[in-house]
């Protein structure tokens, strides 16, 4: 079911891109809003729905705990066995 885009959803989107540091999504959001101001409202609405889905997917990925392999690459000292 598509998300109904309203002011509250836009605030949530901005908060999420700031909180998670999704700079690419922030730039997309600004560009989409700019398009809507230039009279491309249907395009902007469709793109906002896609962006919402992308942000939700990236938040889900960011919320997953790291795998043992990721941990060993990021913190090899934790796996130093002598």
C-alpha positions in Angstrom: 0.0 0.0 0.0 1.6 3.3 -1.0 2.4 5.8 1.7 0.2 8.9 1.8 2.7 11.8 1.6 1.7 14.7 3.9 3.6 17.2 6.1 4.1 14.6 8.9 5.7 12.1 6.5 8.0 14.8 5.1 9.1 15.7 8.7 9.8 12.0 9.4 11.8 11.7 6.2 13.9 14.7 7.0 14.4 13.5 10.6 15.5 10.0 9.4 17.9 11.3 6.8 19.5 13.5 9.5 19.5 10.9 12.2 21.1 8.2 10.1 23.3 10.5 8.0 21.8 9.6 4.7 23.2 12.5 2.8 22.4 11.1 -0.6 18.7 10.7 0.4 18.7 14.2 1.8 19.9 15.6 -1.6 17.2 13.5 -3.4 14.6 14.9 -1.0 15.6 18.4 -1.7 15.7 17.9 -5.4 12.2 16.3 -5.3 10.8 19.2 -3.3 12.4 21.6 -5.8 10.7 19.8 -8.7 7.3 20.1 -7.0 7.9 23.8 -6.6 8.5 24.0 -10.4 5.1 22.5 -11.2 6.1 18.8 -11.4 3.9 17.7 -8.5 2.9 14.2 -9.8 6.6 13.4 -10.6 7.5 14.7 -7.1 4.8 12.6 -5.4 5.9 9.4 -7.1 9.6 10.1 -6.3 8.7 10.8 -2.7 7.0 7.4 -2.4 10.1 5.7 -3.9 12.4 7.7 -1.6 10.3 6.7 1.5 10.8 3.1 0.5 14.5 3.5 0.0 14.9 5.3 3.4 13.0 2.6 5.2 15.1 -0.1 3.5 18.3 1.6 4.5 17.2 2.1 8.1 16.4 -1.6 8.2 19.9 -2.4 6.9 21.5 0.1 9.4 19.6 -1.5 12.2 20.8 -5.1 11.5 23.6 -6.2 13.9 26.9 -6.8 12.2 27.9 -10.3 11.2 31.0 -12.0 12.7 32.8 -11.4 9.4 32.0 -7.6 9.5 33.2 -7.5 13.1 36.4 -9.3 12.4 37.2 -6.9 9.5 36.3 -3.8 11.6 37.9 -5.0 14.9 40.5 -7.6 14.2 41.9 -7.3 17.7 38.7 -8.9 19.0 39.5 -12.1 17.1 43.2 -12.2 17.9 43.7 -15.7 19.2 47.2 -16.7 20.3 
